[in-house]
Amino acid sequence: MPAALAGEETKAIDNRLELGKWLVSPDNPLTARVTINRHWHYIFGRGIVETTEDFGIMGSRPSHPELLDWLAAEFVASGWDIQHMLRLMITSSTYRQSATLTAEKKHIDPGNIYLSRAPRFRMHGEQLRDLALRASGLLVAEVGGAPVRPYQPEGVWETLAMKGSNTKDYKPDSGQNLYRRSIYTIWKRTAAPPSMELLNAPPREVFCVRRELTNTPLAAFVTMNDVQFVEAVRVLATKALKSEGETSARLDYITMRLLARELETDEKQLATRTLDQALEQFKAAPEDAAKLIGVGEKPADTSLPATELAAWTLVASQILNLDETLTK
């Protein structure tokens, strides 16, 4: 036991079991504070101590020290109940307030350090991929199993692999393995899945606690063009076409799965104009429609007109790419 941590109550610590008990002892405030701060970071996009990976003297000072103390004490008192603490955070008035950035708030609290508005940041890459798969109904909810290989551009592993490496060649899986949750995607330490890397997933060479939160054109490139996302919105569009007969109802079918709400009247008018324009373009170039709906392993439904399915795929993609959809 380091002398700096040793006190009267810690002198008996001379083995791993006693150290483990001390780490979660109510007399040790550090474990609860670090854990709570990390969950606060996941929910609000910024920890009460911004350097969630560093609680030492080189780290940041807490913006709300008394709040952190209270949350840590509540965490211990609840019996280390993480669900209780998460529910406490997301039902708070701080989390449920508007995310609107007014001129006054921008001047007083530009970085939202003092939580003058609700958090607003893009979801992580794994969450976005799983969202698209879940909304389309493609997501395989099976738990456990070996890593899987979803879609990936050719040549990524081959370029970085050493000669004779057993991971030199990447061959995507087929069937259900293409639609497993992102947690099961295989990672090559020196060649992360490209779509995840472009969405700021951290590399695996080093341990990472605090992930980057950025919005770049490359992120939009992935969600609008990656095979997994295009296939997902095409399947979602197919279900909307086969489930509903009217344009308005079809839009509601899509938005309820992506936005958890129906569109307002003016929003539906805008989406309908986009649909009409897309239909006109694809009727003039049916080969483009066939190319769009042919993306992905799952075959397009041949009972639906290709131009209509392509147009609805485009609309579903635009709804998927709304800031409201992609932002936590």
C-alpha positions as CSV (number, residue, x, y, z in Angstrom):
1,M,0.0,0.0,0.0
2,P,1.5,3.4,-1.0
3,A,2.3,5.5,2.1
4,A,0.3,8.4,0.7
5,L,-2.9,6.3,0.8
6,A,-2.2,4.5,4.0
7,G,-4.0,5.6,7.1
8,E,-5.0,4.1,10.4
9,E,-7.8,2.1,8.6
10,T,-5.6,0.9,5.8
11,K,-2.6,-0.5,7.7
12,A,-4.2,-4.0,7.6
13,I,-4.1,-4.0,3.8
14,D,-1.5,-6.5,2.8
15,N,-3.1,-8.6,0.0
16,R,-5.2,-8.1,-3.1
17,L,-8.5,-9.0,-1.4
18,E,-8.1,-6.4,1.2
19,L,-7.1,-3.9,-1.4
20,G,-10.2,-4.7,-3.4
21,K,-12.4,-4.2,-0.4
22,W,-10.7,-0.9,0.4
23,L,-11.3,0.4,-3.2
24,V,-15.1,0.1,-2.8
25,S,-15.2,1.0,0.9
26,P,-17.4,4.0,1.8
27,D,-14.3,5.5,3.4
28,N,-12.6,5.7,0.0
29,P,-14.2,8.5,-2.1
30,L,-12.0,8.1,-5.2
31,T,-13.7,5.1,-6.8
32,A,-17.2,6.5,-6.6
33,R,-16.1,9.9,-7.8
34,V,-14.2,8.6,-10.8
35,T,-17.0,6.2,-11.8
36,I,-19.7,8.9,-11.5
37,N,-17.7,11.4,-13.4
38,R,-17.3,8.9,-16.3
39,H,-21.0,8.3,-16.5
40,W,-21.7,12.0,-16.4
41,H,-19.3,12.4,-19.3
42,Y,-21.1,9.7,-21.3
43,I,-24.5,11.5,-20.7
44,F,-23.5,15.1,-20.9
45,G,-20.6,15.0,-23.3
46,R,-18.2,16.5,-20.7
47,G,-17.3,15.3,-17.2
48,I,-17.7,17.4,-14.1
49,V,-13.9,16.9,-14.1
50,E,-13.2,17.4,-17.8
51,T,-10.2,15.1,-17.8
52,T,-12.2,11.9,-17.0
53,E,-9.0,9.9,-17.6
54,D,-7.0,11.9,-15.0
55,F,-8.1,12.8,-11.5
56,G,-4.5,13.6,-10.4
57,I,-2.9,17.0,-9.9
58,M,-2.3,17.3,-13.7
59,G,-6.0,16.9,-14.4
60,S,-8.8,19.6,-14.5
61,R,-10.5,21.0,-11.5
62,P,-14.2,20.0,-11.1
63,S,-16.6,22.6,-12.5
64,H,-19.2,21.6,-9.8
65,P,-17.3,20.0,-6.9
66,E,-20.3,19.9,-4.5
67,L,-22.4,18.2,-7.2
68,L,-19.7,15.6,-7.8
69,D,-19.4,15.0,-4.0
70,W,-23.1,14.5,-3.6
71,L,-23.4,12.2,-6.6
72,A,-20.5,10.0,-5.4
73,A,-22.1,9.8,-1.9
74,E,-25.5,8.9,-3.4
75,F,-23.8,6.2,-5.6
76,V,-22.3,4.6,-2.5
77,A,-25.5,4.9,-0.5
78,S,-27.5,3.3,-3.3
79,G,-25.3,0.2,-3.1
80,W,-23.3,1.1,-6.2
81,D,-26.5,1.0,-8.3
82,I,-25.5,2.4,-11.7
83,Q,-29.0,2.2,-13.1
84,H,-30.2,4.4,-10.3
85,M,-27.5,7.0,-10.9
86,L,-28.1,7.1,-14.7
87,R,-31.9,7.5,-14.1
88,L,-31.1,10.3,-11.6
89,M,-29.0,12.1,-14.2
90,I,-31.3,11.8,-17.3
91,T,-34.5,12.7,-15.3
92,S,-32.8,15.8,-13.9
93,S,-34.0,19.3,-15.0
94,T,-30.4,19.9,-16.2
95,Y,-30.5,17.1,-18.7
96,R,-34.2,17.7,-19.8
97,Q,-33.7,21.5,-20.4
98,S,-33.6,22.9,-24.0
99,A,-30.4,22.5,-26.0
100,T,-31.0,25.8,-27.7
101,L,-28.0,28.1,-27.7
102,T,-29.0,31.7,-27.2
103,A,-26.8,34.7,-27.7
104,E,-26.7,35.2,-23.9
105,K,-25.7,31.6,-23.2
106,K,-23.1,31.7,-25.9
107,H,-21.5,34.7,-24.3
108,I,-21.7,33.5,-20.7
109,D,-21.1,29.8,-21.1
110,P,-19.8,29.0,-24.7
111,G,-18.5,25.6,-23.8
112,N,-21.5,24.7,-21.7
113,I,-19.2,24.1,-18.7
114,Y,-21.9,25.3,-16.3
115,L,-24.7,23.3,-18.0
116,S,-26.7,26.3,-19.1
117,R,-28.3,24.2,-21.8
118,A,-28.9,20.5,-22.4
119,P,-26.1,18.4,-24.0
120,R,-25.9,18.2,-27.8
121,F,-23.4,16.1,-29.5
122,R,-23.3,13.4,-32.2
123,M,-23.6,9.8,-31.1
124,H,-20.6,7.5,-31.3
125,G,-20.0,5.5,-34.5
126,E,-21.1,2.2,-32.9
127,Q,-24.3,3.8,-31.7
128,L,-25.0,5.3,-35.2
129,R,-24.5,1.9,-36.9
130,D,-26.6,0.1,-34.4
131,L,-29.3,2.8,-34.7
132,A,-29.5,2.3,-38.5
133,L,-29.6,-1.5,-38.2
134,R,-32.2,-1.4,-35.4
135,A,-34.5,1.1,-37.3
136,S,-34.4,-1.1,-40.4
137,G,-35.0,-4.3,-38.5
138,L,-31.7,-5.8,-39.7
139,L,-30.0,-5.8,-36.3
140,V,-29.3,-9.3,-35.0
141,A,-29.8,-9.1,-31.2
142,E,-28.0,-12.4,-30.4
143,V,-25.7,-12.0,-27.5
144,G,-22.2,-13.5,-27.4
145,G,-20.2,-15.4,-30.0
146,A,-17.1,-14.9,-32.1
147,P,-16.2,-11.6,-33.7
148,V,-17.8,-10.8,-37.0
149,R,-16.6,-9.1,-40.2
150,P,-19.2,-6.6,-41.6
151,Y,-18.7,-4.5,-44.8
152,Q,-15.3,-2.9,-45.2
153,P,-13.5,-1.3,-48.2
154,E,-11.1,-3.6,-50.0
155,G,-7.4,-3.4,-49.3
156,V,-7.3,-1.9,-45.8
157,W,-5.9,-5.0,-44.0
158,E,-3.7,-5.9,-47.0
159,T,-2.0,-2.6,-47.1
160,L,-1.0,-2.6,-43.4
161,A,-0.4,-6.3,-42.8
162,M,3.1,-7.8,-42.6
163,K,4.0,-10.4,-45.2
164,G,2.7,-13.8,-44.0
165,S,0.3,-12.4,-41.5
166,N,-2.8,-14.5,-40.8
167,T,-4.8,-11.3,-40.8
168,K,-3.6,-10.0,-44.1
169,D,-6.8,-10.7,-46.1
170,Y,-10.2,-9.3,-45.0
171,K,-13.3,-11.1,-46.3
172,P,-16.6,-9.7,-45.1
173,D,-19.0,-12.2,-43.6
174,S,-22.4,-13.0,-45.1
175,G,-25.9,-13.4,-43.7
176,Q,-26.6,-12.5,-40.1
177,N,-23.0,-11.8,-39.2
178,L,-23.2,-8.6,-41.3
179,Y,-25.9,-7.3,-39.0
180,R,-24.5,-8.1,-35.5
181,R,-24.2,-5.3,-33.0
182,S,-21.1,-3.2,-33.5
183,I,-19.6,-4.5,-30.2
184,Y,-18.9,-7.8,-32.1
185,T,-17.1,-6.2,-35.0
186,I,-13.5,-7.6,-35.3
187,W,-10.8,-5.0,-34.8
188,K,-7.3,-5.2,-36.2
189,R,-5.1,-3.2,-33.8
190,T,-3.4,-1.3,-36.6
191,A,-6.4,-1.1,-39.0
192,A,-9.6,-0.1,-37.3
193,P,-12.9,-0.6,-39.2
194,P,-12.8,2.5,-41.6
195,S,-16.3,3.6,-40.9
196,M,-15.8,3.6,-37.2
197,E,-12.5,5.4,-37.5
198,L,-14.1,8.1,-39.6
199,L,-16.7,8.5,-36.9
200,N,-13.9,9.1,-34.3
201,A,-13.8,5.6,-32.7
202,P,-10.5,5.5,-30.8
203,P,-7.6,3.3,-32.0
204,R,-6.7,0.2,-30.1
205,E,-3.0,0.9,-29.7
206,V,-3.6,2.8,-26.5
207,F,-6.2,2.8,-23.7
208,C,-8.9,5.5,-24.1
209,V,-11.3,6.8,-21.5
210,R,-12.4,10.1,-23.1
211,R,-13.4,9.8,-26.8
212,E,-13.4,12.7,-29.2
213,L,-16.6,14.4,-30.0
214,T,-16.4,16.0,-33.4
215,N,-18.5,16.7,-36.5
216,T,-16.7,16.5,-39.8
217,P,-17.6,16.1,-43.5
218,L,-16.1,12.6,-43.3
219,A,-18.7,11.6,-40.8
220,A,-21.5,12.6,-43.2
221,F,-19.7,10.7,-45.9
222,V,-20.0,7.5,-43.9
223,T,-23.7,7.9,-42.9
224,M,-24.7,8.9,-46.4
225,N,-22.6,6.4,-48.4
226,D,-21.3,3.5,-46.4
227,V,-22.8,0.2,-47.6
228,Q,-24.1,-0.7,-44.1
229,F,-26.1,2.6,-43.9
230,V,-27.4,2.6,-47.5
231,E,-28.6,-1.0,-47.2
232,A,-30.3,-0.2,-43.8
233,V,-32.2,2.8,-45.1
234,R,-33.2,0.8,-48.3
235,V,-34.6,-2.0,-46.1
236,L,-36.4,0.6,-43.9
237,A,-37.9,2.2,-47.0
238,T,-39.0,-1.2,-48.3
239,K,-40.9,-1.8,-45.0
240,A,-42.5,1.6,-45.2
241,L,-43.7,1.0,-48.7
242,K,-45.1,-2.4,-48.0
243,S,-46.7,-1.4,-44.6
244,E,-48.4,1.9,-45.6
245,G,-50.2,3.1,-48.7
246,E,-50.1,6.9,-48.3
247,T,-47.1,9.1,-48.5
248,S,-47.8,10.7,-45.1
249,A,-48.2,7.4,-43.4
250,R,-45.0,6.1,-45.0
251,L,-43.1,9.1,-43.7
252,D,-44.4,8.5,-40.2
253,Y,-43.3,4.9,-40.4
254,I,-39.8,6.0,-41.1
255,T,-39.6,8.9,-38.7
256,M,-41.1,6.9,-35.8
257,R,-38.2,4.5,-36.1
258,L,-35.5,7.1,-36.5
259,L,-36.8,10.1,-34.6
260,A,-39.4,8.5,-32.3
261,R,-41.9,11.1,-33.6
262,E,-44.1,12.0,-36.5
263,L,-43.1,14.9,-38.8
264,E,-44.9,18.3,-38.6
265,T,-47.0,19.4,-41.6
266,D,-44.3,21.7,-43.0
267,E,-41.7,19.0,-42.5
268,K,-43.8,16.5,-44.4
269,Q,-44.3,19.0,-47.2
270,L,-40.5,19.4,-47.5
271,A,-39.9,15.6,-47.4
272,T,-42.7,15.1,-50.1
273,R,-41.0,17.7,-52.4
274,T,-37.7,15.7,-52.0
275,L,-39.5,12.5,-52.8
276,D,-41.1,14.0,-55.9
277,Q,-37.8,15.3,-57.2
278,A,-36.1,12.0,-56.5
279,L,-38.8,10.1,-58.4
280,E,-38.4,12.4,-61.3
281,Q,-34.7,11.9,-61.4
282,F,-34.7,8.2,-61.1
283,K,-37.4,7.8,-63.7
284,A,-35.1,9.7,-66.1
285,A,-32.2,7.5,-65.1
286,P,-33.5,4.1,-64.0
287,E,-30.0,2.7,-64.1
288,D,-29.1,5.0,-61.1
289,A,-32.1,3.6,-59.2
290,A,-31.1,0.0,-59.8
291,K,-27.5,0.9,-58.7
292,L,-28.8,2.5,-55.5
293,I,-31.1,-0.3,-54.4
294,G,-28.6,-2.9,-55.3
295,V,-26.2,-1.9,-52.5
296,G,-25.7,-4.5,-49.8
297,E,-26.0,-8.3,-49.6
298,K,-29.7,-8.3,-48.9
299,P,-31.5,-8.3,-52.3
300,A,-34.0,-5.5,-53.1
301,D,-37.7,-6.4,-53.1
302,T,-38.6,-7.0,-56.7
303,S,-42.3,-6.6,-56.1
304,L,-41.7,-2.8,-55.7
305,P,-40.9,-0.5,-58.6
306,A,-37.2,0.2,-58.6
307,T,-37.6,3.9,-59.1
308,E,-40.1,4.3,-56.3
309,L,-37.9,2.2,-53.9
310,A,-34.8,4.2,-54.8
311,A,-36.7,7.5,-54.2
312,W,-37.9,6.4,-50.8
313,T,-34.4,5.1,-50.0
314,L,-33.1,8.6,-50.6
315,V,-35.7,10.1,-48.4
316,A,-35.0,7.6,-45.6
317,S,-31.3,8.4,-45.9
318,Q,-32.0,12.1,-45.6
319,I,-34.1,11.5,-42.4
320,L,-31.3,9.3,-41.0
321,N,-28.8,12.1,-41.6
322,L,-30.9,14.8,-39.9
323,D,-29.1,16.4,-37.0
324,E,-32.0,15.3,-34.8
325,T,-31.3,11.7,-35.7
326,L,-27.6,11.7,-35.3
327,T,-27.4,13.9,-32.3
328,K,-27.7,12.4,-28.8
